[in-house]
Amino acid sequence: MTTLLIADHDNAHLSEQTAKALTAALSLGEDVHILVAGLHADNVAEEARRLDGVDKIIVADDVRFAKSLAEPLADFIVSLSESYGALVSAATVNGKNVMPRVAALLDVMQISEIVEVVGPDTYKRPIYAGNAIQTVRSGDRKKVITVRTSAYPPASQGNSAAVERISAAVELFDRSRHVSDELSVNDRPELTSAKIIISGGRALGSSENFEQVVFPLADKLGAAVGASRAAVDAGYAPNDLQVGQTGKVVAPDLYIACGISGAIQHLAGMKDSKVIVAINNDPEAPIFQVADYGLVADLFEALPELQKAI
């Protein structure tokens, strides 16, 4: 079975999430092709062709794909689908936007956020906020799959796959358009790819405390900053920092949870972290049950002391 992996990119660089999704795609069948649909995305194609295990890179250069709008991109993926047994994407913002439409157009069920490939038609995926793992067997003629990339390492590099350029000659959905981008500027690492993450909870009390206590330590460690939903809802941190079931799923080498109680929704987004450190003044906080290291202390005292010690 040949698999088509949809590249996640910004027309300049290939997202690391694609390299992780490739690891899952390689266990689905013998051949994997990567689709790079964008505008002037030659550098993306070059980065993709270096990934080990890829047989071919398909490049579609078209202004309609410049902003990764779900409607035209999904139509194009469906037009290519006849040659593939599985259509795969990382469960990123773009993947979650495009792949459900692909599944609907093909009249098949999407299999979301798999964490393990058991067989060509059988997969494991988390349910109930990660408290249970569901084994799913699909009888659909084509598999539409998104991958929870925190469960997979990125594919190695050293390949030199062939590149095929094709045109989007088929009629594509044209009743949606890109209006504008509103981008948040962040000099710190991206949450989903950071090796170290420091997250703050409602106990921080204000956005000013985030700025004064969490950010300086993060800058010293070269870490990304995250937040619990409670902190985001309270206005202490912006939405794009939210970690959890309704935020971003992360799996860094080190996750430091500061003033986070450990609600099940938050744990669903970070429990795959390799090392979890919890700082909380409540010794009964649920976060300590999953933490590798726990410190019962006032975070307003502990974090400045930790910063001084580094």
C-alpha positions as CSV (number, residue, x, y, z in Angstrom):
1,M,0.0,0.0,0.0
2,T,1.4,3.4,-1.0
3,T,0.8,6.2,1.5
4,L,0.5,9.9,0.7
5,L,1.8,12.2,3.5
6,I,0.7,15.8,3.4
7,A,3.6,18.2,4.2
8,D,3.0,20.8,6.9
9,H,4.9,23.9,6.0
10,D,5.0,27.7,5.6
11,N,6.3,27.8,2.0
12,A,9.8,28.4,3.4
13,H,10.5,25.5,5.8
14,L,9.1,22.0,6.4
15,S,7.6,21.6,9.8
16,E,9.3,19.0,12.1
17,Q,5.8,17.6,12.7
18,T,5.9,16.2,9.1
19,A,9.1,14.3,9.9
20,K,7.4,12.8,12.9
21,A,4.3,11.9,11.0
22,L,6.5,10.2,8.4
23,T,7.7,7.8,11.1
24,A,4.1,6.7,11.5
25,A,3.5,6.7,7.7
26,L,6.4,4.4,7.1
27,S,4.8,1.7,9.2
28,L,1.6,1.7,7.1
29,G,3.1,0.4,3.9
30,E,6.2,0.0,1.7
31,D,6.1,3.3,-0.2
32,V,5.6,6.8,1.1
33,H,5.1,9.9,-1.1
34,I,5.1,13.4,0.4
35,L,2.9,16.1,-1.1
36,V,4.2,19.6,-1.0
37,A,1.4,21.9,-2.0
38,G,2.2,25.6,-1.8
39,L,3.6,28.6,-3.6
40,H,7.3,28.9,-4.3
41,A,8.0,26.1,-1.8
42,D,11.1,24.7,-3.5
43,N,13.1,24.8,-0.2
44,V,10.3,22.8,1.5
45,A,10.6,20.2,-1.2
46,E,14.3,20.1,-0.8
47,E,14.0,19.5,3.0
48,A,11.3,16.8,2.4
49,R,13.4,14.9,-0.1
50,R,16.2,14.4,2.5
51,L,13.9,12.5,4.9
52,D,14.8,8.8,5.0
53,G,12.1,6.4,3.8
54,V,10.5,8.8,1.3
55,D,10.2,7.4,-2.2
56,K,9.0,10.5,-4.0
57,I,8.2,14.2,-3.4
58,I,5.2,15.5,-5.3
59,V,5.3,19.3,-5.7
60,A,2.2,21.3,-6.6
61,D,3.1,25.0,-7.0
62,D,-0.1,27.0,-7.2
63,V,-1.3,30.4,-5.8
64,R,-4.4,28.6,-4.5
65,F,-2.2,26.6,-2.1
66,A,-0.2,29.6,-0.8
67,K,-2.2,29.9,2.5
68,S,-3.1,26.2,2.9
69,L,-6.8,26.9,2.6
70,A,-8.6,23.7,3.5
71,E,-11.1,23.8,0.6
72,P,-8.9,23.8,-2.5
73,L,-6.2,21.7,-0.8
74,A,-8.7,19.0,0.2
75,D,-10.1,18.9,-3.4
76,F,-6.6,18.5,-4.7
77,I,-5.7,15.7,-2.3
78,V,-8.9,13.9,-3.3
79,S,-7.9,14.2,-7.0
80,L,-4.7,12.4,-6.2
81,S,-6.2,9.8,-3.9
82,E,-6.9,7.0,-6.4
83,S,-3.2,5.9,-6.3
84,Y,-3.0,5.7,-2.5
85,G,-4.3,3.4,0.2
86,A,-3.7,5.9,3.0
87,L,-3.7,9.7,3.2
88,V,-1.8,10.9,6.2
89,S,-1.1,14.2,7.9
90,A,0.3,15.4,11.3
91,A,-2.4,16.4,13.7
92,T,-1.4,20.1,13.4
93,V,-3.7,23.1,12.9
94,N,-3.4,22.6,9.2
95,G,-3.9,18.8,9.4
96,K,-7.0,19.1,11.6
97,N,-8.4,21.7,9.1
98,V,-7.8,19.8,5.9
99,M,-8.1,16.1,6.6
100,P,-11.7,16.0,7.9
101,R,-12.8,17.6,4.6
102,V,-10.8,15.0,2.7
103,A,-12.5,12.2,4.6
104,A,-15.9,13.7,4.0
105,L,-15.3,14.1,0.2
106,L,-14.1,10.4,0.1
107,D,-17.1,9.3,2.2
108,V,-14.8,7.5,4.7
109,M,-14.2,7.9,8.5
110,Q,-11.2,9.8,9.6
111,I,-8.9,8.1,12.1
112,S,-7.7,10.9,14.3
113,E,-4.4,11.3,16.2
114,I,-3.1,7.8,16.1
115,V,-0.2,6.9,18.4
116,E,0.6,3.4,17.1
117,V,0.1,1.4,13.9
118,V,-0.8,-2.1,14.8
119,G,-1.4,-3.3,11.2
120,P,-2.3,-1.9,7.8
121,D,-5.9,-1.3,8.9
122,T,-5.5,-1.3,12.7
123,Y,-4.4,1.7,14.9
124,K,-4.3,2.9,18.4
125,R,-5.5,6.3,19.5
126,P,-6.1,8.0,22.8
127,I,-9.6,8.7,24.0
128,Y,-11.1,10.2,27.2
129,A,-8.4,12.8,27.4
130,G,-5.7,10.2,27.1
131,N,-7.0,8.0,30.0
132,A,-7.7,5.1,27.6
133,I,-6.2,3.9,24.4
134,Q,-8.7,2.7,21.8
135,T,-7.8,0.1,19.1
136,V,-9.5,1.0,15.9
137,R,-9.8,-1.3,12.8
138,S,-11.0,0.4,9.6
139,G,-12.7,-1.3,6.8
140,D,-12.7,1.8,4.6
141,R,-11.2,1.4,1.1
142,K,-9.0,4.4,1.8
143,K,-7.6,5.4,5.2
144,V,-7.6,9.1,6.2
145,I,-5.3,9.5,9.2
146,T,-3.9,12.2,11.4
147,V,-0.9,11.4,13.6
148,R,-0.3,12.6,17.2
149,T,3.3,13.5,16.6
150,S,4.2,13.6,20.3
151,A,4.1,9.8,20.1
152,Y,6.7,9.5,17.3
153,P,10.4,10.6,16.8
154,P,11.2,12.5,13.7
155,A,12.5,10.5,10.7
156,S,16.2,10.7,10.1
157,Q,17.8,12.5,7.2
158,G,20.2,11.4,4.5
159,N,17.9,10.5,1.7
160,S,17.7,12.0,-1.8
161,A,14.2,11.2,-3.0
162,A,13.0,11.9,-6.5
163,V,10.9,15.1,-7.1
164,E,7.8,15.1,-9.4
165,R,6.2,18.4,-10.2
166,I,2.5,18.4,-11.1
167,S,-0.1,21.0,-11.9
168,A,-3.4,21.4,-10.2
169,A,-5.4,21.1,-13.4
170,V,-8.5,19.9,-11.7
171,E,-11.3,22.2,-10.7
172,L,-10.9,23.3,-7.1
173,F,-13.2,24.8,-4.6
174,D,-12.9,28.6,-5.1
175,R,-15.5,30.1,-2.8
176,S,-13.2,30.7,0.1
177,R,-10.3,33.2,0.2
178,H,-7.5,34.3,2.5
179,V,-8.2,37.7,4.0
180,S,-5.3,38.4,6.3
181,D,-2.8,37.0,8.8
182,E,-2.6,38.1,12.5
183,L,0.6,36.6,13.7
184,S,1.8,36.6,17.3
185,V,5.5,37.5,17.5
186,N,7.5,35.1,19.8
187,D,11.2,35.0,20.1
188,R,11.0,31.8,22.1
189,P,10.8,28.2,20.7
190,E,7.5,27.0,19.4
191,L,5.6,24.9,21.9
192,T,5.1,21.9,19.7
193,S,8.8,21.5,18.9
194,A,10.5,22.9,22.1
195,K,12.8,20.6,24.1
196,I,12.0,22.5,27.3
197,I,8.7,24.0,28.3
198,I,7.8,26.0,31.4
199,S,4.1,26.3,31.9
200,G,2.2,28.4,34.4
201,G,-1.3,28.0,35.9
202,R,-3.9,30.1,37.5
203,A,-1.8,30.3,40.7
204,L,0.4,32.9,39.0
205,G,-2.5,35.4,39.5
206,S,-1.9,37.8,36.7
207,S,-0.2,38.3,33.3
208,E,2.3,40.6,35.0
209,N,3.4,37.6,37.2
210,F,3.9,35.5,34.0
211,E,6.1,38.3,32.7
212,Q,8.1,38.7,35.9
213,V,8.4,35.1,37.1
214,V,8.0,32.6,34.2
215,F,9.4,34.4,31.2
216,P,12.9,35.3,32.6
217,L,13.4,31.6,33.6
218,A,12.3,30.4,30.2
219,D,14.7,32.8,28.5
220,K,17.6,31.6,30.6
221,L,16.8,27.9,29.8
222,G,16.0,28.6,26.2
223,A,12.5,27.2,26.8
224,A,9.1,27.7,25.4
225,V,6.3,29.1,27.6
226,G,3.0,27.3,28.1
227,A,-0.1,27.8,30.2
228,S,-3.0,25.9,31.6
229,R,-6.5,26.5,30.3
230,A,-7.4,28.1,33.6
231,A,-4.6,30.7,33.1
232,V,-5.6,31.4,29.6
233,D,-9.3,31.7,30.5
234,A,-8.3,34.2,33.2
235,G,-6.4,36.3,30.7
236,Y,-3.0,35.6,32.2
237,A,-1.6,34.2,28.9
238,P,-2.6,34.2,25.2
239,N,-4.6,31.3,23.7
240,D,-1.6,30.1,21.6
241,L,0.2,29.2,24.8
242,Q,-2.4,26.8,26.0
243,V,-1.3,23.2,26.7
244,G,-3.9,20.5,27.1
245,Q,-6.8,18.6,25.6
246,T,-8.3,21.8,24.0
247,G,-4.8,23.4,23.4
248,K,-1.6,22.0,22.2
249,V,-0.2,18.5,22.8
250,V,3.5,18.6,23.6
251,A,6.2,16.1,24.5
252,P,9.4,17.9,25.4
253,D,12.5,16.5,27.1
254,L,11.6,18.6,30.2
255,Y,8.3,20.0,31.2
256,I,8.1,22.3,34.3
257,A,4.6,22.9,35.6
258,C,4.4,25.9,37.9
259,G,1.2,26.4,39.9
260,I,-0.7,23.9,37.8
261,S,-3.0,21.6,39.8
262,G,-3.0,18.8,37.2
263,A,-6.5,18.7,35.8
264,I,-7.1,15.8,33.5
265,Q,-7.5,18.1,30.5
266,H,-4.1,19.6,31.1
267,L,-2.4,16.2,31.7
268,A,-3.8,15.0,28.3
269,G,-1.5,17.6,26.6
270,M,1.8,17.0,28.4
271,K,1.9,13.6,30.1
272,D,4.1,12.2,27.3
273,S,6.9,14.6,28.3
274,K,10.1,12.7,29.1
275,V,10.7,14.4,32.4
276,I,8.0,16.3,34.3
277,V,8.8,18.7,37.2
278,A,5.9,20.1,39.2
279,I,6.1,23.1,41.6
280,N,3.0,23.6,43.6
281,N,2.3,24.7,47.2
282,D,-0.5,22.0,47.5
283,P,1.0,18.6,48.4
284,E,-2.2,16.9,47.3
285,A,-2.2,18.4,43.8
286,P,-2.9,15.7,41.1
287,I,0.1,17.0,39.1
288,F,2.4,15.2,41.6
289,Q,1.0,11.9,40.6
290,V,2.5,12.1,37.1
291,A,5.6,14.2,38.0
292,D,9.0,12.7,38.0
293,Y,10.1,15.4,40.4
294,G,7.9,17.4,42.7
295,L,8.6,20.4,44.8
296,V,6.0,21.6,47.4
297,A,6.8,25.3,47.5
298,D,5.6,28.8,46.7
299,L,6.4,29.3,43.0
300,F,7.1,33.0,43.6
301,E,10.0,31.9,45.8
302,A,11.1,28.8,43.9
303,L,11.3,30.1,40.4
304,P,13.5,33.2,41.2
305,E,15.8,30.9,43.2
306,L,16.0,28.4,40.4
307,Q,16.8,31.3,38.0
308,K,19.6,32.4,40.3
309,A,21.0,28.9,40.5
310,I,21.3,28.4,36.7
